[in-house]
Each structure stands twice: as structure tokens, then as C-alpha cells.
Amino acid sequence: MYIPQGILYLPTLALWITLVGAMINREGPVVIVPVGLGAATGVAMAVMNLPWLLVPVVVLWVAGLVVMIRNQRTTAR
């Protein structure tokens, strides 16, 4: 299966933006660890052109976002 290289960079870019945002907002390790792991996996995926790593990258990104949103909602109450 051939996936263009540019498409592999998009989830990696989203993860790095999320990681920087989480670090600026001083989120805890519950958010930063999965997002950081996803960002590192995304870099490996893009550099080595391993499209099967797209699934764990997206899963880690969504997990980090869900935890970050849940933490923000709890502190807003």
C-alpha cells in the first residue's frame, strides 16, 4: 500500500502542535507522555515511511486530546 509521504507528516505535525500546547498549558504527565510518545512514533513513521504506524499515532493523539479536554472541563467546574 502506497501512502504519499506528505500525508504521513500531517498527523505528526498535529501531534507536535498538541505537545507544544500541552507544555505551554503545563499539563501533567498523563497528557504529555502519550502525546510525546505519539510524536516520536510519528517522526519514526514519517522518516522510515512506515504507514502502518499511522494507526498508533492517531490513537495516541486522540487519547492525549481526550485527557486534556477532560482535565480542562474538570478544572472549569
Stockholm file with secondary structure:
# STOCKHOLM 1.0

chainA/1-77         MYIPQGILYLPTLALWITLVGAMINREGPVVIVPVGLGAATGVAMAVMNLPWLLVPVVVLWVAGLVVMIRNQRTTAR
#=GR chainA/1-77 SS CCCCHHHHHHHHHHHHHHHHHHHHTTCCHHHHHHHHHHHHHHHHHHHHTCGGGHHHHHHHHHHHHHHHHHHHHHHHC
#=GC SS_cons        CCCCHHHHHHHHHHHHHHHHHHHHTTCCHHHHHHHHHHHHHHHHHHHHTCGGGHHHHHHHHHHHHHHHHHHHHHHHC
//
